[in-house]
Amino acid sequence: MLPEADALAREALTLQDALAANPDDLKTLNNLACCLLGLGQVEEALRLLEEASGRWGRDACLANNLGFARLRAGRPAAAEAAFRKALGLDPEDPETLNNLGLALAAQERWPEAVDCYRRALEASPTPALQSDLLNNLGCAFRDLGTLPEAASVFRRALALSPTEAEIANNLGCTQLALGDLEEARLTLGQAARLAPEDAAIQQNLRRCLERGS
């Protein structure tokens, strides 16, 4: 087990003990569910959150976590319902708006996803979440086929998080699709250096170099 996963597993055990001692501690329950999701124990987290939602029906954090667990379980429509419930309790929470955008994107409802990401960006997210939001917005524009807008947004995301290989790869692939071969070569080269073990990114760089040769 990787060190990060080992620490997360230990934290989950501690939270399980705490929840057993105090089953009415909703904060501990939410934290435990997040740990289980981080460990890939999606069904166990989902069971815990579904049961809790019957007891604490008006907690925005719980509804958001339930939606995320449903999304991880491959149930985007059910996730959407939970995220909308959370937003009914906390309408301008940028994390929930981002998650709702992901649920809509998973249902290929790209224009609605774009609206969610834009609302989230207007809700003063943290710098880390802002980078994620811009990356997600860029993906939605790309899937809509509006590649210039996608490239512009990916550039903004990469400026905020220049060491994120996924964002560099997204920008590079979009530049390649637009025919900007030199820019794509530079950006995909950056992504490849950041993630030398990522086979998909390395393949994208080779594809770009072959087109430019």
Phi and psi in degrees as a GROMACS rama.xvg file:
@    title "Ramachandran Plot"
@    xaxis  label "Phi"
@    yaxis  label "Psi"
@TYPE xy
-63.9716  152.505  LEU-2
-54.5605  -40.6531  PRO-3
-64.9547  -41.6609  GLU-4
-68.2603  -36.542  ALA-5
-63.7908  -42.5548  ASP-6
-64.9323  -38.6568  ALA-7
-66.9063  -38.6802  LEU-8
-64.7115  -40.2216  ALA-9
-64.824  -40.8392  ARG-10
-63.5396  -39.5368  GLU-11
-61.929  -41.1472  ALA-12
-63.0743  -42.0334  LEU-13
-61.9321  -42.9122  THR-14
-68.5249  -35.9497  LEU-15
-62.1933  -42.0876  GLN-16
-63.7272  -42.7799  ASP-17
-64.616  -39.6773  ALA-18
-70.1814  -35.1408  LEU-19
-63.682  -35.4887  ALA-20
-75.5836  -28.7128  ALA-21
-141.685  82.2831  ASN-22
-63.7391  -12.9596  PRO-23
-94.138  8.49363  ASP-24
-87.6917  96.013  ASP-25
-67.2495  -35.708  LEU-26
-61.9075  -43.6538  LYS-27
-63.0992  -40.7672  THR-28
-61.7279  -44.9517  LEU-29
-61.9516  -42.4565  ASN-30
-64.9266  -39.9402  ASN-31
-63.9012  -43.6409  LEU-32
-60.0902  -40.946  ALA-33
-64.1788  -39.7559  CYS-34
-61.6688  -45.3608  CYS-35
-62.8346  -39.5489  LEU-36
-62.8561  -42.0016  LEU-37
-62.8419  -28.6254  GLY-38
-87.1382  -1.56939  LEU-39
83.057  9.53671  GLY-40
-90.0775  66.864  GLN-41
-66.3489  -45.4445  VAL-42
-65.3007  -37.5997  GLU-43
-67.4315  -42.8102  GLU-44
-62.2258  -41.2122  ALA-45
-64.2363  -42.8531  LEU-46
-59.6592  -45.4352  ARG-47
-61.325  -44.5319  LEU-48
-73.817  -37.8292  LEU-49
-62.7354  -42.5548  GLU-50
-64.2734  -41.9999  GLU-51
-66.4685  -32.613  ALA-52
-64.2484  -24.0088  SER-53
-74.03  -21.2629  GLY-54
-96.5228  -38.6318  ARG-55
-121.231  76.0387  TRP-56
-75.7787  -11.4682  GLY-57
-122.527  41.6222  ARG-58
-113.121  117.718  ASP-59
-65.4875  -39.59  ALA-60
-63.7489  -43.3921  CYS-61
-62.0278  -45.3062  LEU-62
-63.1501  -38.5062  ALA-63
-65.6819  -44.8123  ASN-64
-64.2892  -38.6391  ASN-65
-62.704  -43.5815  LEU-66
-60.5866  -41.731  GLY-67
-66.0851  -39.2646  PHE-68
-64.2135  -41.7396  ALA-69
-62.9689  -39.0109  ARG-70
-63.9773  -44.6064  LEU-71
-62.6002  -29.3219  ARG-72
-83.0828  2.9817  ALA-73
80.8023  29.7269  GLY-74
-122.849  69.8113  ARG-75
-64.9563  -34.0288  PRO-76
-67.3146  -41.6851  ALA-77
-67.0951  -36.3195  ALA-78
-62.3704  -43.7384  ALA-79
-55.5941  -43.3036  GLU-80
-61.0217  -41.7556  ALA-81
-67.9531  -41.4784  ALA-82
-65.0093  -38.0594  PHE-83
-66.9264  -35.3597  ARG-84
-63.7941  -43.9246  LYS-85
-60.8345  -41.7183  ALA-86
-69.4562  -26.7888  LEU-87
-64.8014  -25.5612  GLY-88
-94.0533  -28.1133  LEU-89
-145.035  82.1793  ASP-90
-64.7369  -22.7891  PRO-91
-113.826  22.4659  GLU-92
-73.325  116.473  ASP-93
-66.6087  -32.6524  PRO-94
-65.8847  -43.0142  GLU-95
-67.3041  -38.8614  THR-96
-62.0978  -40.4724  LEU-97
-61.3439  -45.9367  ASN-98
-64.0937  -39.1305  ASN-99
-62.6768  -39.5918  LEU-100
-59.3549  -40.2604  GLY-101
-64.408  -40.9653  LEU-102
-64.6168  -40.0384  ALA-103
-68.2865  -40.227  LEU-104
-63.4121  -37.4964  ALA-105
-64.5227  -20.277  ALA-106
-99.1598  9.84342  GLN-107
61.7862  31.7516  GLU-108
-101.129  69.3567  ARG-109
-62.2644  -46.2931  TRP-110
-59.789  -38.6499  PRO-111
-67.3009  -36.9743  GLU-112
-63.1502  -42.6865  ALA-113
-57.4122  -44.571  VAL-114
-61.056  -41.3219  ASP-115
-63.9556  -45.8985  CYS-116
-63.1078  -38.9897  TYR-117
-65.7804  -42.2699  ARG-118
-60.7185  -41.0695  ARG-119
-64.6046  -39.2864  ALA-120
-66.0484  -29.5965  LEU-121
-78.2912  -10.7929  GLU-122
-96.2813  23.3556  ALA-123
55.9901  60.8266  SER-124
-71.9776  165.173  PRO-125
-65.0983  159.282  THR-126
-55.3912  -40.3304  PRO-127
-64.9078  -43.6551  ALA-128
-68.4737  -34.3472  LEU-129
-59.9374  -42.3749  GLN-130
-62.0411  -45  SER-131
-61.0529  -43.4041  ASP-132
-61.7722  -44.4273  LEU-133
-64.0145  -39.576  LEU-134
-63.2384  -44.6657  ASN-135
-64.406  -39.7597  ASN-136
-63.2706  -41.7897  LEU-137
-60.7499  -41.1536  GLY-138
-63.08  -39.2996  CYS-139
-66.2021  -42.7723  ALA-140
-61.8405  -42.456  PHE-141
-59.284  -44.8843  ARG-142
-71.4571  -23.0951  ASP-143
-76.4094  -14.801  LEU-144
89.7928  8.11307  GLY-145
-95.9281  77.2099  THR-146
-67.2733  -38.7925  LEU-147
-59.3632  -42.0401  PRO-148
-64.1527  -40.5769  GLU-149
-60.6442  -46.8221  ALA-150
-61.3283  -41.4015  ALA-151
-60.9964  -43.331  SER-152
-71.2237  -40.573  VAL-153
-60.8263  -36.7446  PHE-154
-61.7716  -42.1464  ARG-155
-63.0772  -41.8658  ARG-156
-64.3276  -42.6656  ALA-157
-68.8198  -32.3603  LEU-158
-63.4047  -34.1429  ALA-159
-78.0687  -32.8396  LEU-160
-133.558  72.8925  SER-161
-69.6632  -8.70449  PRO-162
-103.101  9.52298  THR-163
-90.0378  107.456  GLU-164
-63.1811  -35.9701  ALA-165
-60.7718  -42.9268  GLU-166
-67.5266  -43.5958  ILE-167
-61.1484  -40.0291  ALA-168
-64.3867  -43.7799  ASN-169
-60.6714  -44.055  ASN-170
-65.3632  -45.6501  LEU-171
-60.8403  -43.3205  GLY-172
-65.3243  -35.9536  CYS-173
-68.6555  -42.4686  THR-174
-61.1139  -39.2028  GLN-175
-64.0571  -42.2226  LEU-176
-64.6671  -29.4381  ALA-177
-82.3022  -7.16722  LEU-178
86.6981  9.45722  GLY-179
-85.5749  75.7155  ASP-180
-64.4403  -41.2093  LEU-181
-67.8364  -44.6907  GLU-182
-62.4336  -41.2731  GLU-183
-63.0245  -40.8858  ALA-184
-60.7413  -43.6903  ARG-185
-66.5148  -44.2192  LEU-186
-70.999  -42.9099  THR-187
-68.9302  -30.0252  LEU-188
-64.0243  -39.9822  GLY-189
-61.4462  -45.9061  GLN-190
-61.4227  -41.5138  ALA-191
-65.6379  -36.6073  ALA-192
-68.9066  -34.9717  ARG-193
-73.0739  -28.8464  LEU-194
-135.336  70.5852  ALA-195
-64.5723  -19.703  PRO-196
-94.4986  -1.11678  GLU-197
-85.1364  107.291  ASP-198
-63.8742  -37.9428  ALA-199
-65.3168  -42.1191  ALA-200
-66.1457  -42.0079  ILE-201
-62.5474  -38.0394  GLN-202
-65.3383  -39.5185  GLN-203
-63.014  -39.6758  ASN-204
-64.9214  -43.8517  LEU-205
-61.7943  -40.5282  ARG-206
-61.4355  -41.0294  ARG-207
-64.8436  -44.4701  CYS-208
-65.0257  -36.7579  LEU-209
-65.7392  -37.9759  GLU-210
-68.2495  -29.6217  ARG-211
-87.8747  -7.08076  GLY-212
